[in-house]
């Protein structure tokens, strides 16, 4: 039996709970959340106990692993306390709001020798496997992507000191896929626009952004984001090679080459695969199935932190 705890009981925690409940010999033993009513509702659904804080959950419920699904600003001590007790960690993205917190947690994980997984769920799509296979050995020249959407309703999301802004909290998935599919980032240069959302109470993040990346392979990338639209948005990533252009869009991979188009549609649930891989790792002690460890997620965080820094200074940031 694998005993799991939850710290944070919001929407993404609900998604993880849905899939964990389908895995044999997994028991949710305790939950906690900053909002007491949400903790109670989640615990009732999970058949678990409610705890006032993470340390109480760790010491009394004694989980084998914990799912940390909290806003960016809340990461840090939650993970460090778990690591100190030898509790394996699944941490939702972004894994921290700044590099200092991430470095502390990384150190704690390494010292404890525990397993870690980060919530970059798109890596677990079967179509991402297809994309990696198609791109293997190909020279990527250009990557363009966009996260075009509206303002999430969560109050903390619109506060820079709580979410880190759209690039760090949301578009981070695209930056992570650039790294996962095309290789490490060498340099980051960002520009942002502000002012369109001035009537929104408490809003102090960027309206829109354009981030230019140079990859270590020599390829260049451009990732754009906006949170100001009031109609259905879109999320996509285009990867250009001399042989073909590969487009990722809502789980579908589209390949255009020599006047021929081939589409690959996802046949799996990325969240189900992500949770299954983590539970298998906890059971066996082998991390082979985990596609994004905490340490790997920190490299994506470094890119988005660099984008925020570049937007403030107006200067490129080398990694």
MINUTOR-649389 format. One record per residue (C-alpha): x, y, z; chain; residue number from 1; residue in one letter. Coordinates in steps of 0.5 Angstrom, whole numbers, m for minus. Each point is the difference from the previous one (the first is absolute). Layout:
<pts>
<x:X&y:Y&z:Z&zaba:A&drenti:NUM&fiba:a>
...
</pts>
This chain:
<pts>
<x:0&y:0&z:0&zaba:A&drenti:1&fiba:x>
<x:3&y:7&z:m2&zaba:A&drenti:2&fiba:x>
<x:m3&y:5&z:5&zaba:A&drenti:3&fiba:x>
<x:0&y:7&z:m3&zaba:A&drenti:4&fiba:x>
<x:m2&y:7&z:3&zaba:A&drenti:5&fiba:x>
<x:m2&y:6&z:m3&zaba:A&drenti:6&fiba:x>
<x:2&y:7&z:1&zaba:A&drenti:7&fiba:x>
<x:m4&y:5&z:m4&zaba:A&drenti:8&fiba:x>
<x:m7&y:m2&z:m2&zaba:A&drenti:9&fiba:x>
<x:m2&y:4&z:m5&zaba:A&drenti:10&fiba:x>
<x:m2&y:m1&z:m8&zaba:A&drenti:11&fiba:x>
<x:7&y:m4&z:m2&zaba:A&drenti:12&fiba:x>
<x:0&y:m4&z:7&zaba:A&drenti:13&fiba:x>
<x:m7&y:m2&z:m2&zaba:A&drenti:14&fiba:x>
<x:2&y:m3&z:m7&zaba:A&drenti:15&fiba:x>
<x:6&y:m4&z:3&zaba:A&drenti:16&fiba:x>
<x:m5&y:m3&z:5&zaba:A&drenti:17&fiba:x>
<x:m4&y:m2&z:m5&zaba:A&drenti:18&fiba:x>
<x:5&y:m4&z:m3&zaba:A&drenti:19&fiba:x>
<x:4&y:m3&z:6&zaba:A&drenti:20&fiba:x>
<x:m7&y:m3&z:2&zaba:A&drenti:21&fiba:x>
<x:0&y:m4&z:m6&zaba:A&drenti:22&fiba:x>
<x:7&y:m3&z:2&zaba:A&drenti:23&fiba:x>
<x:0&y:m6&z:4&zaba:A&drenti:24&fiba:x>
<x:3&y:0&z:7&zaba:A&drenti:25&fiba:x>
<x:0&y:7&z:1&zaba:A&drenti:26&fiba:x>
<x:m3&y:4&z:6&zaba:A&drenti:27&fiba:x>
<x:m1&y:7&z:1&zaba:A&drenti:28&fiba:x>
<x:2&y:0&z:8&zaba:A&drenti:29&fiba:x>
<x:0&y:8&z:1&zaba:A&drenti:30&fiba:x>
<x:m2&y:7&z:m3&zaba:A&drenti:31&fiba:x>
<x:1&y:7&z:2&zaba:A&drenti:32&fiba:x>
<x:m1&y:7&z:m4&zaba:A&drenti:33&fiba:x>
<x:0&y:7&z:2&zaba:A&drenti:34&fiba:x>
<x:m8&y:0&z:0&zaba:A&drenti:35&fiba:x>
<x:m3&y:m4&z:5&zaba:A&drenti:36&fiba:x>
<x:m6&y:m2&z:m4&zaba:A&drenti:37&fiba:x>
<x:3&y:m2&z:m6&zaba:A&drenti:38&fiba:x>
<x:5&y:m5&z:4&zaba:A&drenti:39&fiba:x>
<x:m7&y:m3&z:3&zaba:A&drenti:40&fiba:x>
<x:m3&y:m1&z:m7&zaba:A&drenti:41&fiba:x>
<x:6&y:m3&z:m3&zaba:A&drenti:42&fiba:x>
<x:1&y:m4&z:6&zaba:A&drenti:43&fiba:x>
<x:m7&y:m3&z:0&zaba:A&drenti:44&fiba:x>
<x:1&y:m1&z:m7&zaba:A&drenti:45&fiba:x>
<x:7&y:m4&z:1&zaba:A&drenti:46&fiba:x>
<x:m2&y:m4&z:6&zaba:A&drenti:47&fiba:x>
<x:5&y:4&z:4&zaba:A&drenti:48&fiba:x>
<x:2&y:4&z:6&zaba:A&drenti:49&fiba:x>
<x:0&y:7&z:0&zaba:A&drenti:50&fiba:x>
<x:7&y:3&z:3&zaba:A&drenti:51&fiba:x>
<x:1&y:8&z:2&zaba:A&drenti:52&fiba:x>
<x:7&y:0&z:m3&zaba:A&drenti:53&fiba:x>
<x:5&y:m4&z:m4&zaba:A&drenti:54&fiba:x>
<x:4&y:m2&z:6&zaba:A&drenti:55&fiba:x>
<x:m6&y:m3&z:4&zaba:A&drenti:56&fiba:x>
<x:m2&y:m4&z:m7&zaba:A&drenti:57&fiba:x>
<x:7&y:m2&z:0&zaba:A&drenti:58&fiba:x>
<x:1&y:m2&z:7&zaba:A&drenti:59&fiba:x>
<x:m7&y:m3&z:1&zaba:A&drenti:60&fiba:x>
<x:m2&y:m3&z:m6&zaba:A&drenti:61&fiba:x>
<x:7&y:m2&z:m2&zaba:A&drenti:62&fiba:x>
<x:m1&y:0&z:m8&zaba:A&drenti:63&fiba:x>
<x:5&y:m4&z:m4&zaba:A&drenti:64&fiba:x>
<x:0&y:6&z:m5&zaba:A&drenti:65&fiba:x>
<x:m4&y:7&z:0&zaba:A&drenti:66&fiba:x>
<x:m3&y:4&z:m6&zaba:A&drenti:67&fiba:x>
<x:1&y:7&z:1&zaba:A&drenti:68&fiba:x>
<x:m5&y:4&z:m4&zaba:A&drenti:69&fiba:x>
<x:1&y:7&z:2&zaba:A&drenti:70&fiba:x>
<x:1&y:7&z:m3&zaba:A&drenti:71&fiba:x>
<x:7&y:2&z:m2&zaba:A&drenti:72&fiba:x>
<x:1&y:4&z:6&zaba:A&drenti:73&fiba:x>
<x:m2&y:m5&z:5&zaba:A&drenti:74&fiba:x>
<x:6&y:m5&z:m2&zaba:A&drenti:75&fiba:x>
<x:6&y:m1&z:4&zaba:A&drenti:76&fiba:x>
<x:m1&y:m2&z:7&zaba:A&drenti:77&fiba:x>
<x:m5&y:m5&z:m2&zaba:A&drenti:78&fiba:x>
<x:5&y:m4&z:m4&zaba:A&drenti:79&fiba:x>
<x:6&y:1&z:5&zaba:A&drenti:80&fiba:x>
<x:m4&y:m3&z:6&zaba:A&drenti:81&fiba:x>
<x:m2&y:m6&z:m5&zaba:A&drenti:82&fiba:x>
<x:7&y:m1&z:m2&zaba:A&drenti:83&fiba:x>
<x:2&y:0&z:7&zaba:A&drenti:84&fiba:x>
<x:m4&y:m6&z:2&zaba:A&drenti:85&fiba:x>
<x:1&y:m4&z:m6&zaba:A&drenti:86&fiba:x>
<x:m6&y:1&z:m4&zaba:A&drenti:87&fiba:x>
<x:0&y:0&z:m7&zaba:A&drenti:88&fiba:x>
<x:m3&y:6&z:m4&zaba:A&drenti:89&fiba:x>
<x:m4&y:1&z:m6&zaba:A&drenti:90&fiba:x>
<x:0&y:8&z:0&zaba:A&drenti:91&fiba:x>
<x:m5&y:4&z:m5&zaba:A&drenti:92&fiba:x>
<x:3&y:5&z:m5&zaba:A&drenti:93&fiba:x>
<x:3&y:5&z:1&zaba:A&drenti:94&fiba:x>
<x:4&y:m3&z:5&zaba:A&drenti:95&fiba:x>
<x:2&y:6&z:3&zaba:A&drenti:96&fiba:x>
<x:m1&y:8&z:m1&zaba:A&drenti:97&fiba:x>
<x:8&y:1&z:0&zaba:A&drenti:98&fiba:x>
<x:6&y:m3&z:m1&zaba:A&drenti:99&fiba:x>
<x:2&y:1&z:8&zaba:A&drenti:100&fiba:x>
<x:m6&y:m4&z:2&zaba:A&drenti:101&fiba:x>
<x:1&y:m6&z:m5&zaba:A&drenti:102&fiba:x>
<x:8&y:0&z:2&zaba:A&drenti:103&fiba:x>
<x:m2&y:m2&z:7&zaba:A&drenti:104&fiba:x>
<x:m5&y:m5&z:m2&zaba:A&drenti:105&fiba:x>
<x:5&y:m3&z:m5&zaba:A&drenti:106&fiba:x>
<x:5&y:m1&z:6&zaba:A&drenti:107&fiba:x>
<x:m5&y:m3&z:4&zaba:A&drenti:108&fiba:x>
<x:m2&y:m5&z:m5&zaba:A&drenti:109&fiba:x>
<x:7&y:m2&z:m1&zaba:A&drenti:110&fiba:x>
<x:2&y:0&z:7&zaba:A&drenti:111&fiba:x>
<x:m6&y:m5&z:2&zaba:A&drenti:112&fiba:x>
<x:1&y:m4&z:m7&zaba:A&drenti:113&fiba:x>
<x:m8&y:0&z:m1&zaba:A&drenti:114&fiba:x>
<x:m3&y:m1&z:m6&zaba:A&drenti:115&fiba:x>
<x:m3&y:6&z:m4&zaba:A&drenti:116&fiba:x>
<x:m5&y:2&z:m5&zaba:A&drenti:117&fiba:x>
<x:m2&y:7&z:m3&zaba:A&drenti:118&fiba:x>
<x:m7&y:1&z:m3&zaba:A&drenti:119&fiba:x>
<x:2&y:1&z:m7&zaba:A&drenti:120&fiba:x>
<x:m6&y:m4&z:m3&zaba:A&drenti:121&fiba:x>
<x:1&y:1&z:m7&zaba:A&drenti:122&fiba:x>
<x:6&y:m4&z:0&zaba:A&drenti:123&fiba:x>
<x:m4&y:m6&z:1&zaba:A&drenti:124&fiba:x>
<x:m4&y:0&z:m6&zaba:A&drenti:125&fiba:x>
<x:1&y:m5&z:m5&zaba:A&drenti:126&fiba:x>
<x:0&y:5&z:m6&zaba:A&drenti:127&fiba:x>
<x:6&y:3&z:4&zaba:A&drenti:128&fiba:x>
<x:4&y:m7&z:m1&zaba:A&drenti:129&fiba:x>
<x:m2&y:1&z:m7&zaba:A&drenti:130&fiba:x>
<x:3&y:7&z:m1&zaba:A&drenti:131&fiba:x>
<x:6&y:m2&z:3&zaba:A&drenti:132&fiba:x>
<x:1&y:m6&z:m4&zaba:A&drenti:133&fiba:x>
<x:m1&y:4&z:m6&zaba:A&drenti:134&fiba:x>
<x:5&y:5&z:2&zaba:A&drenti:135&fiba:x>
<x:5&y:m4&z:2&zaba:A&drenti:136&fiba:x>
<x:6&y:1&z:m4&zaba:A&drenti:137&fiba:x>
<x:m3&y:6&z:m4&zaba:A&drenti:138&fiba:x>
<x:3&y:7&z:0&zaba:A&drenti:139&fiba:x>
<x:m5&y:5&z:3&zaba:A&drenti:140&fiba:x>
<x:0&y:7&z:m2&zaba:A&drenti:141&fiba:x>
<x:m6&y:4&z:2&zaba:A&drenti:142&fiba:x>
<x:m5&y:m1&z:6&zaba:A&drenti:143&fiba:x>
<x:m6&y:4&z:1&zaba:A&drenti:144&fiba:x>
<x:m5&y:m1&z:5&zaba:A&drenti:145&fiba:x>
<x:m6&y:4&z:3&zaba:A&drenti:146&fiba:x>
<x:m4&y:0&z:6&zaba:A&drenti:147&fiba:x>
<x:m6&y:4&z:m1&zaba:A&drenti:148&fiba:x>
<x:m6&y:0&z:5&zaba:A&drenti:149&fiba:x>
<x:m4&y:4&z:5&zaba:A&drenti:150&fiba:x>
<x:1&y:2&z:7&zaba:A&drenti:151&fiba:x>
<x:0&y:m6&z:5&zaba:A&drenti:152&fiba:x>
<x:m5&y:1&z:6&zaba:A&drenti:153&fiba:x>
<x:4&y:m2&z:5&zaba:A&drenti:154&fiba:x>
<x:2&y:7&z:4&zaba:A&drenti:155&fiba:x>
<x:7&y:m2&z:1&zaba:A&drenti:156&fiba:x>
<x:2&y:m1&z:m7&zaba:A&drenti:157&fiba:x>
<x:m1&y:7&z:m2&zaba:A&drenti:158&fiba:x>
<x:5&y:2&z:6&zaba:A&drenti:159&fiba:x>
<x:8&y:0&z:m2&zaba:A&drenti:160&fiba:x>
<x:2&y:m1&z:7&zaba:A&drenti:161&fiba:x>
<x:m4&y:m6&z:0&zaba:A&drenti:162&fiba:x>
<x:0&y:m3&z:m7&zaba:A&drenti:163&fiba:x>
<x:6&y:2&z:m3&zaba:A&drenti:164&fiba:x>
<x:m4&y:2&z:m6&zaba:A&drenti:165&fiba:x>
<x:m3&y:m3&z:m6&zaba:A&drenti:166&fiba:x>
<x:7&y:m2&z:m3&zaba:A&drenti:167&fiba:x>
<x:2&y:m4&z:6&zaba:A&drenti:168&fiba:x>
<x:m7&y:m3&z:2&zaba:A&drenti:169&fiba:x>
<x:m3&y:m1&z:m6&zaba:A&drenti:170&fiba:x>
<x:4&y:0&z:m6&zaba:A&drenti:171&fiba:x>
<x:5&y:m4&z:4&zaba:A&drenti:172&fiba:x>
<x:m3&y:m6&z:m4&zaba:A&drenti:173&fiba:x>
<x:2&y:3&z:m7&zaba:A&drenti:174&fiba:x>
<x:7&y:1&z:3&zaba:A&drenti:175&fiba:x>
<x:1&y:m6&z:3&zaba:A&drenti:176&fiba:x>
<x:m2&y:m4&z:m7&zaba:A&drenti:177&fiba:x>
<x:5&y:4&z:m4&zaba:A&drenti:178&fiba:x>
<x:5&y:m2&z:5&zaba:A&drenti:179&fiba:x>
<x:m2&y:m7&z:0&zaba:A&drenti:180&fiba:x>
<x:m1&y:m1&z:m8&zaba:A&drenti:181&fiba:x>
<x:5&y:5&z:m2&zaba:A&drenti:182&fiba:x>
<x:6&y:0&z:5&zaba:A&drenti:183&fiba:x>
<x:3&y:5&z:5&zaba:A&drenti:184&fiba:x>
<x:m1&y:8&z:0&zaba:A&drenti:185&fiba:x>
<x:6&y:4&z:0&zaba:A&drenti:186&fiba:x>
<x:m3&y:7&z:0&zaba:A&drenti:187&fiba:x>
<x:m7&y:4&z:1&zaba:A&drenti:188&fiba:x>
<x:m2&y:6&z:m2&zaba:A&drenti:189&fiba:x>
<x:m7&y:3&z:2&zaba:A&drenti:190&fiba:x>
<x:m5&y:6&z:m1&zaba:A&drenti:191&fiba:x>
<x:m6&y:1&z:3&zaba:A&drenti:192&fiba:x>
<x:m6&y:4&z:0&zaba:A&drenti:193&fiba:x>
<x:m5&y:3&z:5&zaba:A&drenti:194&fiba:x>
<x:m6&y:4&z:1&zaba:A&drenti:195&fiba:x>
<x:m5&y:m3&z:m3&zaba:A&drenti:196&fiba:x>
<x:m3&y:m3&z:6&zaba:A&drenti:197&fiba:x>
<x:1&y:6&z:5&zaba:A&drenti:198&fiba:x>
<x:m7&y:m1&z:2&zaba:A&drenti:199&fiba:x>
<x:0&y:m7&z:3&zaba:A&drenti:200&fiba:x>
<x:1&y:1&z:7&zaba:A&drenti:201&fiba:x>
<x:7&y:m3&z:3&zaba:A&drenti:202&fiba:x>
<x:3&y:m1&z:m7&zaba:A&drenti:203&fiba:x>
<x:7&y:2&z:m1&zaba:A&drenti:204&fiba:x>
<x:3&y:m6&z:m4&zaba:A&drenti:205&fiba:x>
<x:1&y:1&z:m8&zaba:A&drenti:206&fiba:x>
<x:m5&y:1&z:m5&zaba:A&drenti:207&fiba:x>
<x:4&y:m4&z:m5&zaba:A&drenti:208&fiba:x>
<x:7&y:m2&z:m2&zaba:A&drenti:209&fiba:x>
<x:5&y:m2&z:m5&zaba:A&drenti:210&fiba:x>
<x:6&y:m4&z:2&zaba:A&drenti:211&fiba:x>
<x:5&y:m2&z:m5&zaba:A&drenti:212&fiba:x>
<x:5&y:m5&z:2&zaba:A&drenti:213&fiba:x>
<x:6&y:m3&z:m3&zaba:A&drenti:214&fiba:x>
<x:1&y:m7&z:1&zaba:A&drenti:215&fiba:x>
<x:7&y:m3&z:1&zaba:A&drenti:216&fiba:x>
<x:m1&y:m4&z:m7&zaba:A&drenti:217&fiba:x>
<x:0&y:7&z:m3&zaba:A&drenti:218&fiba:x>
<x:m7&y:0&z:m2&zaba:A&drenti:219&fiba:x>
<x:m5&y:6&z:2&zaba:A&drenti:220&fiba:x>
<x:m7&y:0&z:3&zaba:A&drenti:221&fiba:x>
<x:m5&y:5&z:2&zaba:A&drenti:222&fiba:x>
<x:m5&y:m1&z:5&zaba:A&drenti:223&fiba:x>
<x:m6&y:5&z:1&zaba:A&drenti:224&fiba:x>
<x:m5&y:0&z:5&zaba:A&drenti:225&fiba:x>
<x:m7&y:4&z:2&zaba:A&drenti:226&fiba:x>
<x:m5&y:0&z:5&zaba:A&drenti:227&fiba:x>
<x:m5&y:5&z:m2&zaba:A&drenti:228&fiba:x>
<x:m4&y:m3&z:m5&zaba:A&drenti:229&fiba:x>
<x:m8&y:m1&z:1&zaba:A&drenti:230&fiba:x>
<x:m1&y:m6&z:m5&zaba:A&drenti:231&fiba:x>
<x:3&y:m7&z:m1&zaba:A&drenti:232&fiba:x>
<x:7&y:0&z:0&zaba:A&drenti:233&fiba:x>
<x:6&y:m4&z:m3&zaba:A&drenti:234&fiba:x>
<x:6&y:m4&z:2&zaba:A&drenti:235&fiba:x>
<x:5&y:m2&z:m5&zaba:A&drenti:236&fiba:x>
<x:7&y:m2&z:m2&zaba:A&drenti:237&fiba:x>
<x:3&y:0&z:m7&zaba:A&drenti:238&fiba:x>
<x:7&y:m3&z:m1&zaba:A&drenti:239&fiba:x>
<x:4&y:1&z:m7&zaba:A&drenti:240&fiba:x>
<x:5&y:m5&z:m3&zaba:A&drenti:241&fiba:x>
<x:2&y:0&z:m7&zaba:A&drenti:242&fiba:x>
<x:m4&y:m7&z:m1&zaba:A&drenti:243&fiba:x>
<x:m6&y:2&z:3&zaba:A&drenti:244&fiba:x>
<x:m4&y:5&z:5&zaba:A&drenti:245&fiba:x>
<x:m3&y:m3&z:6&zaba:A&drenti:246&fiba:x>
<x:m6&y:3&z:4&zaba:A&drenti:247&fiba:x>
<x:m2&y:m2&z:7&zaba:A&drenti:248&fiba:x>
<x:m8&y:3&z:1&zaba:A&drenti:249&fiba:x>
<x:m4&y:m3&z:5&zaba:A&drenti:250&fiba:x>
<x:3&y:m7&z:1&zaba:A&drenti:251&fiba:x>
<x:0&y:m1&z:m8&zaba:A&drenti:252&fiba:x>
<x:7&y:0&z:m4&zaba:A&drenti:253&fiba:x>
<x:m1&y:3&z:m7&zaba:A&drenti:254&fiba:x>
<x:6&y:m2&z:m5&zaba:A&drenti:255&fiba:x>
<x:1&y:4&z:m6&zaba:A&drenti:256&fiba:x>
<x:5&y:m2&z:m5&zaba:A&drenti:257&fiba:x>
<x:0&y:0&z:m8&zaba:A&drenti:258&fiba:x>
<x:m7&y:2&z:m1&zaba:A&drenti:259&fiba:x>
<x:m2&y:m6&z:5&zaba:A&drenti:260&fiba:x>
<x:m3&y:1&z:7&zaba:A&drenti:261&fiba:x>
<x:m1&y:m5&z:5&zaba:A&drenti:262&fiba:x>
<x:m3&y:0&z:6&zaba:A&drenti:263&fiba:x>
<x:1&y:m4&z:7&zaba:A&drenti:264&fiba:x>
<x:m6&y:1&z:5&zaba:A&drenti:265&fiba:x>
<x:1&y:m2&z:7&zaba:A&drenti:266&fiba:x>
<x:m3&y:m6&z:3&zaba:A&drenti:267&fiba:x>
<x:2&y:0&z:7&zaba:A&drenti:268&fiba:x>
<x:m1&y:5&z:6&zaba:A&drenti:269&fiba:x>
<x:6&y:4&z:2&zaba:A&drenti:270&fiba:x>
<x:m2&y:0&z:7&zaba:A&drenti:271&fiba:x>
<x:m1&y:m7&z:1&zaba:A&drenti:272&fiba:x>
<x:6&y:m2&z:m3&zaba:A&drenti:273&fiba:x>
<x:4&y:5&z:4&zaba:A&drenti:274&fiba:x>
<x:m3&y:m2&z:7&zaba:A&drenti:275&fiba:x>
<x:1&y:m7&z:m2&zaba:A&drenti:276&fiba:x>
<x:7&y:1&z:m1&zaba:A&drenti:277&fiba:x>
<x:1&y:3&z:6&zaba:A&drenti:278&fiba:x>
<x:m3&y:m5&z:4&zaba:A&drenti:279&fiba:x>
<x:4&y:m6&z:m3&zaba:A&drenti:280&fiba:x>
<x:6&y:4&z:1&zaba:A&drenti:281&fiba:x>
<x:m2&y:0&z:8&zaba:A&drenti:282&fiba:x>
<x:m2&y:m7&z:0&zaba:A&drenti:283&fiba:x>
<x:7&y:m2&z:m4&zaba:A&drenti:284&fiba:x>
<x:5&y:5&z:2&zaba:A&drenti:285&fiba:x>
<x:2&y:1&z:m7&zaba:A&drenti:286&fiba:x>
<x:m2&y:6&z:m3&zaba:A&drenti:287&fiba:x>
<x:1&y:m2&z:m8&zaba:A&drenti:288&fiba:x>
<x:m7&y:2&z:m1&zaba:A&drenti:289&fiba:x>
<x:0&y:7&z:3&zaba:A&drenti:290&fiba:x>
<x:1&y:5&z:m6&zaba:A&drenti:291&fiba:x>
<x:1&y:6&z:4&zaba:A&drenti:292&fiba:x>
<x:4&y:0&z:7&zaba:A&drenti:293&fiba:x>
<x:0&y:6&z:4&zaba:A&drenti:294&fiba:x>
<x:7&y:1&z:m2&zaba:A&drenti:295&fiba:x>
<x:m2&y:0&z:m7&zaba:A&drenti:296&fiba:x>
<x:m6&y:5&z:1&zaba:A&drenti:297&fiba:x>
<x:5&y:5&z:4&zaba:A&drenti:298&fiba:x>
<x:3&y:1&z:m7&zaba:A&drenti:299&fiba:x>
<x:m7&y:2&z:m3&zaba:A&drenti:300&fiba:x>
<x:m1&y:4&z:6&zaba:A&drenti:301&fiba:x>
<x:7&y:4&z:m2&zaba:A&drenti:302&fiba:x>
<x:m2&y:1&z:m7&zaba:A&drenti:303&fiba:x>
<x:m7&y:4&z:2&zaba:A&drenti:304&fiba:x>
<x:4&y:3&z:6&zaba:A&drenti:305&fiba:x>
<x:5&y:3&z:m5&zaba:A&drenti:306&fiba:x>
<x:m6&y:2&z:m4&zaba:A&drenti:307&fiba:x>
<x:m3&y:4&z:5&zaba:A&drenti:308&fiba:x>
<x:7&y:3&z:2&zaba:A&drenti:309&fiba:x>
<x:1&y:2&z:m8&zaba:A&drenti:310&fiba:x>
<x:m7&y:3&z:0&zaba:A&drenti:311&fiba:x>
<x:2&y:5&z:6&zaba:A&drenti:312&fiba:x>
<x:7&y:1&z:m2&zaba:A&drenti:313&fiba:x>
<x:m1&y:1&z:m8&zaba:A&drenti:314&fiba:x>
<x:6&y:m5&z:m1&zaba:A&drenti:315&fiba:x>
<x:1&y:m7&z:m2&zaba:A&drenti:316&fiba:x>
<x:2&y:m5&z:6&zaba:A&drenti:317&fiba:x>
<x:5&y:m5&z:m2&zaba:A&drenti:318&fiba:x>
<x:m1&y:m7&z:4&zaba:A&drenti:319&fiba:x>
</pts>
